[in-house]
Amino acid sequence: MKPTVAPFPAARLRRTRATPALRSLVRQTSLAPSDFIWPVFLMTGKNGSEPISSMPGVSRLTVDNVVKAAKEAHSLGIPAICLFPYTSMEHRTEDCAEAWNPENLTNRAIRAIKDAVPDIAVMTDIALDPYNINGHDGYVENGQIVNDRTVDALVRMALAQAEAGADILGPSDMMDGRIGAIRSALESEHYQNVTILSYTAKYASAFYGPFRDAVGASGALTGDKNTYQMDPANRDEALRLVERDLNEGADMIMVKPGMPYLDICRQVKDAFGVPTFAYQVSGEYAMLMAASQNGWLDGDKVMLESLLCFKRAGCDGVLTYFAPRAARILNDA
């Protein structure tokens, strides 16, 4: 039904914008720290922090400092933290066996966080690229990214993370059938309550560049990821992927990147009504930070506006490197 508006001057739409109180009363979308998942980067060592040059204000952290970050997130009202490991070349192999090592960096961090801050949700990444000598999310055979063998490895990785205590598994690899395989394995091994937040519509985007710096994948990657990540020109395919992943056992779904794909977020939410998330990726973060640092934009205002747009587009939450900074502002307000 098309909304009707009385003719001017009976309708003066500026009336409800006249004061802060009126604007607050009619505001449709709100933003809170509980809307955020904070992605953090792991590194080996103790009491260490290593700035990431392409992501100003973001650093790789050792496990003890990630625990401190988790405590900070919990105190700010951020409900979840997501872990991404920086893996040295010595742990990158053709078989990617470090991915399911119970004592790998991610699994040690999961246990440490859950011991120190049991109430915060720990999300993980499931893909082989941090452990693959080729830098790809799946096994490479004769120059091709093979699907089914990769899925078997992803299942082993998922079970190791579930055993370590992960609350949310984030398969980001975009292999076919991996959600069903992971869900079946979780059920079989009695991890029924582990949640899957599937990277369902993950596009082959140029906005991921700084992230690859952060996890050490830029130099390792051979070729591109166009055979498994989505074509940025496609929309209908995203809906087919969402339907498939939900049917295979995903609890929540994600669109990645975020701001350039808000139309996909809106369409997914309208079509399925399921918990829908977006990832404000490293390139989006880096752009806003660079413009802010150069004095071209008001950093705090554009940060909050960018995060609000995800909620307006239908997202239930957003993965963002701005999470603690935004949470402090929102809490003070």
DAUR-V735105 format. One record per pair of residues at least 12 apart in sequence whose ideal C-beta (glycine too) atoms are under 6 Angstrom apart, sorted by the first residue. I is the first residue (numbers start at 1). GAP is how many residues later the second one is. D is the distance in Angstrom with one decimal. If there is no record, write none. Layout:
i = (I I)
gap = (GAP GAP)
d = (D D)
//
This chain:
i = (29 29 31 31 31 33 33 33 33 33 34 34 35 36 36 36 37 37 37 38 38 38 38 39 39 40 40 40 41 41 41 41 42 42 42 42 43 43 43 45 46 46 47 48 49 49 52 54 54 54 55 55 55 56 58 60 63 63 63 66 67 67 67 70 70 70 71 74 74 76 76 78 78 79 80 80 82 83 83 83 84 84 85 85 85 86 86 87 87 92 92 93 94 96 96 96 96 98 99 99 99 100 100 100 102 106 107 107 110 110 110 110 111 111 114 121 121 122 122 123 123 124 124 124 125 125 126 126 126 126 126 127 127 129 130 134 135 135 135 137 138 138 145 145 147 147 150 151 151 151 151 154 155 155 155 158 159 159 162 162 168 168 169 170 171 172 174 174 174 179 179 179 179 179 180 183 195 196 196 197 197 198 198 198 199 199 200 200 200 200 201 201 201 201 202 202 203 203 204 204 204 205 207 207 207 208 209 210 210 211 238 239 242 242 252 253 254 255 256 257 258 258 258 259 262 265 265 265 265 266 266 269 275 276 276 277 277 278 278 278 279 280 280 285 288 303 307)
gap = (282 283 276 277 280 43 44 45 294 297 43 45 282 42 284 287 43 45 282 35 40 43 285 43 280 26 29 41 19 43 45 173 41 43 63 67 17 19 43 17 16 18 17 14 12 16 162 156 159 232 155 227 231 233 263 26 45 46 49 43 45 46 49 43 47 50 46 43 46 248 251 245 249 42 41 43 41 23 26 41 41 131 20 21 45 129 130 43 44 39 41 40 39 32 35 36 57 33 29 32 58 56 57 60 58 18 53 57 12 54 55 56 53 54 51 46 47 44 45 45 47 37 42 45 45 47 28 31 32 43 45 45 46 88 85 88 82 85 86 36 12 37 82 83 28 29 25 24 26 27 30 24 26 27 30 24 26 30 29 32 27 29 27 27 27 27 28 54 55 19 66 69 70 71 68 66 56 54 55 55 57 47 52 55 55 57 41 42 45 53 37 40 54 63 27 54 27 29 21 22 25 52 50 74 76 73 74 72 76 71 26 32 26 30 23 23 23 23 23 24 20 21 22 25 51 13 48 49 50 47 48 45 41 39 40 38 40 32 37 40 40 38 40 36 14 19 19)
d = (4.9 4.6 5.7 5.0 5.9 5.5 3.7 5.2 3.8 5.7 5.9 5.6 4.8 5.1 5.9 4.0 4.4 5.4 4.5 5.3 5.5 5.0 3.7 4.5 5.4 5.8 5.6 6.0 4.4 5.2 5.9 5.0 5.9 4.5 4.9 5.5 4.0 5.8 4.8 4.6 5.6 5.9 6.0 4.1 5.7 5.9 4.8 3.8 4.9 5.9 4.8 5.8 5.8 4.7 5.4 5.2 5.7 4.9 5.3 5.3 5.1 5.8 4.9 4.6 4.7 5.4 5.5 5.1 4.7 5.9 4.0 5.4 5.6 5.8 3.9 5.4 4.0 5.3 5.5 5.5 5.5 5.6 4.3 5.0 5.2 5.4 5.1 4.5 5.9 5.9 4.6 5.7 5.8 4.6 4.2 5.2 6.0 4.6 5.8 4.4 4.5 4.1 4.8 4.3 5.7 5.9 6.0 4.0 5.3 4.1 5.1 5.3 5.4 5.8 4.3 4.2 5.8 5.4 5.3 3.9 5.5 4.7 4.8 5.9 5.3 5.5 5.5 5.5 5.5 5.7 4.3 4.6 4.1 5.4 5.6 5.2 4.9 3.5 3.3 4.1 3.6 5.8 5.7 5.7 5.1 5.6 5.1 5.4 5.7 4.8 5.1 5.2 5.2 5.7 4.8 4.6 5.8 5.9 4.2 4.9 4.7 5.2 5.3 5.1 5.6 4.1 5.3 4.5 5.3 5.5 4.8 3.9 5.8 5.1 3.6 3.0 4.8 4.9 5.4 4.4 6.0 4.5 4.0 5.4 5.0 5.7 5.0 5.1 4.8 4.1 3.9 5.8 4.7 5.6 5.5 4.6 4.6 5.0 5.5 4.9 3.8 5.1 4.7 5.0 3.2 6.0 5.8 3.7 4.9 3.8 5.1 5.8 5.5 5.8 4.0 5.9 4.6 4.9 4.1 4.4 3.9 5.7 4.3 5.5 4.3 5.4 4.4 5.5 5.4 4.7 5.0 3.1 4.9 5.4 5.7 6.0 5.1 5.1 5.0 5.3 4.4 5.7 4.3 4.7 5.6 5.1 5.9)
//
